[in-house]
Amino acid sequence: MTSKFEAGQIIDGKVTGIQPYGAFVALDEENQGLVHISEITHGYVKDINEHLTVGDEVKVKVMNVDEAKNKVSLSIRATEEAPKKPAKPAREKKAQPTFQQDNDSAGFNTLKDKLQEWIDQSAKK
């Protein structure tokens, strides 16, 4: 029965049932397929009932046909153009903090090397 459908085909169908995981769509008098909740529309769908109701006429794309299980996977969002994403504003670069050393020695010193210097500095204060 499902052999008359093939992946990539776009068909007009009618929503015959809605479940939390997807919507069933009649493709003809004998066959129906499932539109998974992730294939309803672009973006996140929390509740299918906010997007579809039983009896709605929809345009679907056949995503997969499993003849062994007699199942047809469908997508509504594949028939719609993806919404344009707004351009992200350019992020301002933060000024890098500048560090000033209080002595003339530059570079990396281990704690062992600096310890005596710190003891001497604290004794002077």
C-alpha positions as a Markdown table, in Angstrom:
| # | Residue | x | y | z |
|---|---|---|---|---|
| 1 | Met | 0.0 | 0.0 | 0.0 |
| 2 | Thr | 2.7 | 2.5 | 1.0 |
| 3 | Ser | 4.6 | 1.7 | -2.3 |
| 4 | Lys | 2.8 | 4.6 | -4.0 |
| 5 | Phe | 4.6 | 7.1 | -1.8 |
| 6 | Glu | 8.3 | 7.9 | -2.0 |
| 7 | Ala | 10.7 | 10.1 | 0.0 |
| 8 | Gly | 10.7 | 13.7 | -1.1 |
| 9 | Gln | 7.2 | 13.6 | -2.5 |
| 10 | Ile | 4.9 | 16.6 | -1.4 |
| 11 | Ile | 1.3 | 15.7 | -0.9 |
| 12 | Asp | -1.8 | 17.5 | 0.4 |
| 13 | Gly | -3.4 | 15.7 | 3.3 |
| 14 | Lys | -5.9 | 16.1 | 6.1 |
| 15 | Val | -5.2 | 15.9 | 9.9 |
| 16 | Thr | -7.1 | 12.9 | 11.2 |
| 17 | Gly | -5.7 | 12.6 | 14.7 |
| 18 | Ile | -3.5 | 14.4 | 17.2 |
| 19 | Gln | -1.4 | 12.8 | 19.9 |
| 20 | Pro | 1.2 | 14.4 | 22.2 |
| 21 | Tyr | 4.0 | 13.0 | 20.0 |
| 22 | Gly | 2.6 | 14.0 | 16.6 |
| 23 | Ala | -0.3 | 14.3 | 14.2 |
| 24 | Phe | -1.7 | 11.7 | 11.9 |
| 25 | Val | -2.4 | 12.8 | 8.4 |
| 26 | Ala | -4.6 | 11.0 | 5.8 |
| 27 | Leu | -2.7 | 10.9 | 2.5 |
| 28 | Asp | -5.5 | 9.2 | 0.5 |
| 29 | Glu | -8.5 | 7.0 | 1.3 |
| 30 | Glu | -6.4 | 4.1 | 2.4 |
| 31 | Asn | -3.1 | 5.5 | 3.8 |
| 32 | Gln | -2.1 | 7.8 | 6.5 |
| 33 | Gly | 1.3 | 8.9 | 7.9 |
| 34 | Leu | 2.6 | 10.5 | 11.0 |
| 35 | Val | 4.1 | 14.0 | 11.4 |
| 36 | His | 6.3 | 13.9 | 14.4 |
| 37 | Ile | 6.0 | 16.8 | 16.8 |
| 38 | Ser | 9.5 | 18.0 | 15.8 |
| 39 | Glu | 8.3 | 18.2 | 12.1 |
| 40 | Ile | 5.2 | 20.4 | 12.8 |
| 41 | Thr | 6.9 | 23.7 | 12.3 |
| 42 | His | 10.2 | 25.5 | 12.6 |
| 43 | Gly | 11.1 | 26.1 | 16.2 |
| 44 | Tyr | 10.0 | 24.5 | 19.4 |
| 45 | Val | 6.5 | 23.0 | 19.6 |
| 46 | Lys | 5.3 | 22.5 | 23.2 |
| 47 | Asp | 1.7 | 21.6 | 22.3 |
| 48 | Ile | 0.6 | 20.4 | 18.8 |
| 49 | Asn | -2.9 | 21.6 | 19.5 |
| 50 | Glu | -1.6 | 25.2 | 19.2 |
| 51 | His | -0.6 | 24.5 | 15.6 |
| 52 | Leu | -3.0 | 21.9 | 14.3 |
| 53 | Thr | -6.6 | 20.7 | 14.7 |
| 54 | Val | -8.3 | 17.6 | 13.4 |
| 55 | Gly | -9.7 | 18.3 | 10.0 |
| 56 | Asp | -7.0 | 20.8 | 8.9 |
| 57 | Glu | -5.8 | 20.5 | 5.3 |
| 58 | Val | -2.0 | 20.5 | 5.3 |
| 59 | Lys | 0.8 | 20.1 | 2.8 |
| 60 | Val | 3.3 | 17.4 | 3.9 |
| 61 | Lys | 6.6 | 16.1 | 2.6 |
| 62 | Val | 7.2 | 12.3 | 2.7 |
| 63 | Met | 10.4 | 11.9 | 4.7 |
| 64 | Asn | 10.6 | 8.1 | 4.9 |
| 65 | Val | 8.5 | 5.1 | 3.8 |
| 66 | Asp | 8.8 | 1.9 | 5.7 |
| 67 | Glu | 7.0 | -0.7 | 3.6 |
| 68 | Ala | 7.8 | -3.6 | 6.0 |
| 69 | Lys | 5.9 | -1.8 | 8.9 |
| 70 | Asn | 3.5 | 0.0 | 6.5 |
| 71 | Lys | 4.5 | 3.4 | 8.0 |
| 72 | Val | 5.0 | 6.8 | 6.3 |
| 73 | Ser | 7.0 | 9.5 | 8.1 |
| 74 | Leu | 5.9 | 13.0 | 7.2 |
| 75 | Ser | 7.0 | 16.6 | 7.7 |
| 76 | Ile | 5.0 | 19.9 | 7.5 |
| 77 | Arg | 8.0 | 22.1 | 8.3 |
| 78 | Ala | 9.9 | 20.7 | 5.3 |
| 79 | Thr | 7.3 | 22.3 | 3.1 |
| 80 | Glu | 7.8 | 25.7 | 4.7 |
| 81 | Glu | 10.6 | 28.2 | 4.2 |
| 82 | Ala | 12.7 | 28.5 | 7.3 |
| 83 | Pro | 12.3 | 31.9 | 9.1 |
| 84 | Lys | 15.1 | 34.3 | 8.6 |
| 85 | Lys | 17.2 | 34.7 | 11.7 |
| 86 | Pro | 17.7 | 38.3 | 12.8 |
| 87 | Ala | 21.2 | 39.5 | 12.4 |
| 88 | Lys | 23.0 | 39.4 | 15.7 |
| 89 | Pro | 24.3 | 42.8 | 16.7 |
| 90 | Ala | 28.1 | 43.0 | 16.8 |
| 91 | Arg | 29.4 | 42.5 | 20.2 |
| 92 | Glu | 31.6 | 45.2 | 21.7 |
| 93 | Lys | 35.0 | 44.0 | 22.6 |
| 94 | Lys | 35.8 | 44.7 | 26.2 |
| 95 | Ala | 39.1 | 46.4 | 26.9 |
| 96 | Gln | 41.6 | 44.0 | 28.2 |
| 97 | Pro | 42.7 | 44.9 | 31.7 |
| 98 | Thr | 46.2 | 46.3 | 32.0 |
| 99 | Phe | 48.5 | 45.2 | 34.7 |
| 100 | Gln | 51.3 | 47.3 | 36.1 |
| 101 | Gln | 54.1 | 45.8 | 38.0 |
| 102 | Asp | 55.5 | 47.7 | 40.9 |
| 103 | Asn | 59.1 | 46.8 | 40.2 |
| 104 | Asp | 61.3 | 46.7 | 37.1 |
| 105 | Ser | 61.5 | 42.9 | 36.9 |
| 106 | Ala | 59.3 | 41.6 | 34.1 |
| 107 | Gly | 58.4 | 38.1 | 33.2 |
| 108 | Phe | 57.5 | 35.0 | 35.2 |
| 109 | Asn | 58.8 | 34.4 | 38.7 |
| 110 | Thr | 57.9 | 31.4 | 40.8 |
| 111 | Leu | 56.4 | 31.9 | 44.2 |
| 112 | Lys | 59.7 | 30.7 | 45.8 |
| 113 | Asp | 61.5 | 33.5 | 43.9 |
| 114 | Lys | 59.0 | 36.2 | 44.9 |
| 115 | Leu | 58.5 | 35.1 | 48.5 |
| 116 | Gln | 61.6 | 36.8 | 49.9 |
| 117 | Glu | 60.8 | 40.0 | 48.0 |
| 118 | Trp | 57.2 | 40.0 | 49.5 |
| 119 | Ile | 58.5 | 39.4 | 53.0 |
| 120 | Asp | 61.0 | 42.3 | 52.6 |
| 121 | Gln | 58.2 | 44.6 | 51.2 |
| 122 | Ser | 55.8 | 43.8 | 54.1 |
| 123 | Ala | 58.6 | 44.5 | 56.7 |
| 124 | Lys | 59.2 | 48.0 | 55.2 |
| 125 | Lys | 55.5 | 48.9 | 55.7 |
